Amino acid sequence: MIHRKQPEPPDVQAITGRTLAYYEKRAEEFRAGTRDHDVSQNIAALLRHIQGESPFTILDFGCGPGRDLKIFVAIGHTVIGLDGAAAFVAMARAETGCEVWQQDFAALELPGERFDGIFANASLFHVPSQSLPRVLQQLHAALKPAGVLFSSNPHGENEEGWNGERYGAYHDLGSGVATCRMPASRNSSTTIDPPDCRANSSPG
């Protein structure tokens, strides 16, 4: 069963469109600037919270050019990528051979109870706060019972707005957004300050 939601109002559509346009124009620069970033601690944090026997089925939410897709495949898991930027989707498919979905975070269409884990590494902070509860609900619905959502995001002082041509929401750990958890009977979420994040890793 596919969980579809109505697209967001035009202002949120405009926000996501402008942010995606930034990445479309700088996709190769972004790939070169993040290719060697080590996010092994984030991947390990997701995997150690998933119950059951591996291999697991993972959604890499905001997969970018596919760096982390390759890691999940190399360690034996089934992984699907998702990104809103067409350039990143093409790169990730070519680089990994994985299934990669092109979807705007403002208009997601996700299958129900499909994934053991969702890896949202430095991606959810691009979602405007007004849309975050809906996006989290959709991710929750895409997880299997007891599935795990891992989210890493750059920390801030509960500020939100434009960083050049990219939109971001930067929360501290005390805010309700930064520590948001789904019901324990369904899944967990982990939030840490990552060494790799789109807000700070753009070349130039």
C-alpha positions in Angstrom: 0.0 0.0 0.0 1.4 3.4 -1.0 0.9 6.3 1.4 0.2 9.4 -0.6 -0.3 12.8 0.8 -1.5 16.0 -0.9 1.4 18.3 -1.9 2.3 21.1 0.5 1.0 24.6 0.0 2.9 26.7 -2.6 5.3 28.3 -0.1 6.7 25.0 1.0 6.8 23.8 -2.6 8.8 26.9 -3.5 11.2 26.3 -0.6 12.0 22.7 -1.6 12.2 23.6 -5.2 14.8 26.4 -4.6 16.8 24.1 -2.4 16.8 21.3 -4.9 17.7 23.7 -7.7 20.9 24.5 -5.7 21.9 20.9 -5.5 21.0 20.3 -9.2 23.4 23.1 -10.2 26.2 21.9 -7.9 25.8 18.1 -7.9 29.3 17.3 -9.1 30.9 19.7 -6.7 28.9 18.2 -3.8 29.8 14.7 -4.8 33.5 15.6 -4.9 33.3 17.5 -1.6 31.6 14.7 0.3 32.9 11.6 -1.3 35.4 10.8 1.5 33.3 11.9 4.5 33.2 9.1 7.1 29.7 8.5 8.4 30.4 4.9 9.6 29.3 5.9 13.2 25.9 7.0 11.9 25.4 3.8 9.9 26.5 1.7 12.9 24.0 3.6 15.1 21.2 2.7 12.8 22.1 -0.9 12.4 22.6 -1.6 16.1 19.1 -0.5 16.9 17.3 -2.7 14.4 16.0 -5.8 15.9 16.0 -9.2 14.1 18.4 -11.0 11.8 20.2 -9.2 9.0 20.3 -8.5 6.1 17.9 -5.6 6.5 16.0 -3.5 4.0 17.0 0.1 4.3 15.8 3.4 2.9 18.5 6.0 2.4 16.4 9.1 2.7 18.2 12.0 0.9 20.8 9.7 -0.5 22.6 12.3 -2.6 25.1 10.9 -5.1 25.0 7.4 -3.5 28.0 7.3 -1.2 26.2 5.6 1.7 24.2 3.3 -0.6 27.5 1.7 -1.6 28.4 1.1 2.0 25.0 -0.6 2.9 25.4 -2.8 -0.2 29.0 -3.7 0.7 28.0 -4.9 4.1 25.2 -7.1 2.8 22.0 -5.1 3.2 19.2 -4.3 0.7 19.0 -0.6 0.2 16.8 1.8 -1.8 17.8 5.4 -2.2 15.6 8.5 -2.3 16.4 12.0 -3.3 14.6 15.0 -4.8 17.5 16.1 -7.1 17.4 14.4 -10.5 21.2 14.8 -10.8 21.8 13.0 -7.5 19.4 10.2 -8.5 21.2 9.7 -11.8 24.6 9.7 -10.1 23.4 7.2 -7.3 21.9 4.8 -9.8 25.0 4.9 -12.0 27.4 4.6 -9.1 25.7 1.8 -7.2 23.2 0.0 -9.4 20.7 0.4 -6.6 17.0 1.3 -7.0 16.8 5.0 -6.4 13.5 7.0 -6.2 13.3 10.6 -7.2 10.8 12.2 -4.7 10.5 15.7 -3.3 10.3 15.6 0.5 7.2 17.9 0.1 5.3 15.2 -1.9 6.4 11.8 -0.7 4.9 8.5 -1.9 6.2 5.7 0.3 5.1 2.1 0.6 3.7 1.0 3.9 5.7 -1.2 6.3 8.5 -1.8 3.8 11.7 -0.9 5.6 13.6 -2.3 8.7 15.4 1.0 8.9 15.5 4.5 7.4 18.8 6.4 7.2 18.1 10.1 7.1 21.7 11.4 7.3 21.8 15.2 7.1 18.6 15.5 5.1 15.6 16.1 7.4 16.9 19.5 8.4 16.0 20.7 4.9 12.3 20.1 5.7 10.5 23.2 7.0 9.2 22.8 10.5 5.6 23.2 9.4 6.1 20.1 7.3 8.2 18.0 9.5 5.4 16.2 11.5 3.8 15.1 8.2 7.1 13.8 6.8 7.9 12.0 10.1 4.5 10.3 10.0 5.1 9.2 6.4 8.5 7.7 7.4 6.9 6.1 10.4 4.3 4.4 8.1 7.0 3.2 5.8 8.8 1.3 8.6 8.0 -2.3 9.5 6.8 -2.8 13.1 9.8 -2.1 15.4 11.7 -0.5 12.5 14.1 2.3 13.2 14.5 5.8 11.9 18.0 7.3 12.2 18.2 11.0 11.7 21.4 13.1 12.0 21.2 16.8 11.6 23.4 19.9 12.2 22.6 21.5 15.5 21.6 25.1 15.9 19.8 27.6 18.1 16.3 26.8 17.0 16.7 29.0 13.9 15.2 28.4 10.5 15.6 30.0 7.1 17.9 30.4 4.1 21.6 29.6 4.1 22.4 31.0 0.7 20.2 29.1 -1.7 19.4 26.3 0.7 16.7 26.2 3.3 17.5 24.7 6.7 16.0 24.3 10.2 18.7 24.1 12.9 17.4 22.9 16.3 19.1 22.4 19.6 18.8 19.0 21.5 16.3 20.5 23.9 13.7 21.3 21.3 10.7 19.1 20.7 11.7 18.8 17.0 15.3 17.8 17.6 14.3 15.0 20.0 11.1 13.8 18.3 10.5 10.1 18.8 7.8 7.9 17.4 6.0 5.4 19.7 8.4 3.0 21.2 6.2 0.0 20.1 6.8 0.9 16.5 10.2 2.4 16.1 13.0 4.5 17.5 14.8 7.5 16.3 18.3 8.7 17.0 19.6 12.3 16.5 23.3 13.2 16.6 25.5 16.0 15.3 27.1 14.5 12.2 30.5 15.0 10.8 28.9 15.3 7.4 26.0 17.6 6.7 24.8 19.4 3.6 24.6 22.7 5.5 28.3 22.9 5.9 29.9 20.6 3.3 29.4 22.5 0.1 32.6 23.1 -1.8 33.4 26.7 -2.3 
